[in-house]
Amino acid sequence: MLRDKRILVGICGGIAAYKAAELVSRLKKKGALIKVVMTKNATEFISPVTLQTLSQERVALDMFDFSQSREIEHISLAKWAEYIVVAPATANFIGKIAAGIADDLLTTTVMASKAEAIIAPAMNTNMYSNSTVQQNIDSLARKGYRFVGPVKGALACGDAGMGKMEEPQVIVEYLEGMTDRQQDLCGKTVLVTAGPTREVLDPVRFFTNASTGRMGYSVAAAAAQRGAKVYLISGPTHLQPPPLVEFKPVTSAVDMYNAVMEVFPDCDIVIKTAAVSDYRPSEVYQQKVKKIEDRLTVNLIRNPDILKELAKKKGKRILVGFAAESTNIEEYAGSKLEEKNLDLIVANDITQEGAGFGSETNQGLIMDRKGNKEYLPIMSKEQMSDIILDKAASLIKDT
């Protein structure tokens, strides 16, 4: 419920600023209390009068405007807000916040506030894919900022691709979900596994896979934000652990098995997003294996099946598995659901663009033991994390 929630809407200078009018209108119709902050460039795209009329509050524009109040504007706004939504958020704004630069009313307000911050990026697709912009987004996500969108589509500049601002209705639904589910996992313990495992062959070589760990880290961050005590057991990644989780780094599948078994008895929900190697070399060489003229044969042996072992000791715990498949998605996922005694399984078709390893987005099929199936369209991994946790939280209530 958004009724009486204090929401500060920040608007940056981009063509998508026109959507902010619909966003403010929708939030007001939900009963939210709205204040608007606009950057100077935003006023080139949409009139402050429009936002003032829709919000029924004076639009804040200048950090040094004391004509309406003796209070310091960015501090009073920062304290007032329960939620801050920046839509559209430009690459410039994202870069400033990531670098700790506060040189206008919007950036100073965001940085001075302890409110939940939701950022809806909107920019040219090449700008969005720029490595610096992506690093800034990753940095803010690790610090607890939430991102909604962008999505793929036709852009105002004539290009087509990722960078279009998420629709206002989706942003409102996301906010509603946050307020409805906030702290619903308080008192629960959630175990999340993430990333790949490495199976060593010699001092310089190992077998692994392309998992980046993003899905698991997103799930762990979302569970912590919802009040759970979270264990994040992760294979090697380049990601920083999210705040408020107990992080346990591991390397091999055997390492992960041991770490999981250690904390499993204390857990209520287990979400296994990790891409665990099924096999490992039967022999680990202490010295580097030298190149030979003929082929090199490596014998592999099975690693422990972590989910299968957990299923034997499941009790009333909720087990959630993932299946990365390239063919017969539903059939293989359904078999794994039954075989591993899972409560939920999330199946990803890794042949689809925007799903699988290395992507910031995901899509797929989520199934439960009752035969219910829900196809999840392409969305951010943060959004998918909340959907998975919604279902897990519902199941834990039933038990």
Protein Blocks (a to p, Z undefined) as FASTA:
>chain_A
ZZhpacdddddddfklmmmmmmmmmmmmnopacdddddfklmmmocfklmmmmnopacdf
bfklcklbcbdfklmmmmmpmbdcdddddfklmmmmmnopafbfklmmmmmpcbdcdddd
dddfklmmpmklmmmmmmmmmnopacehjdddddfkopacehiacdfklmmmmmmmmmmm
goklgoiacdddedjddddfblmbccddfbeolmmmmmmmmmmmnopacdddddddfbdc
dehiacdddfblmlmmmmmmmmmmmpmbdcdfbccdfbdcfbdcfbdcdddfbdcddddd
ddddfklmmmmmnmmaccddddddfbhklmmmmmmmmmnopabdcdddfkbghiaehiab
dcdddddfkopacddddddfklmmmmmmmmmmmmmmmZZ
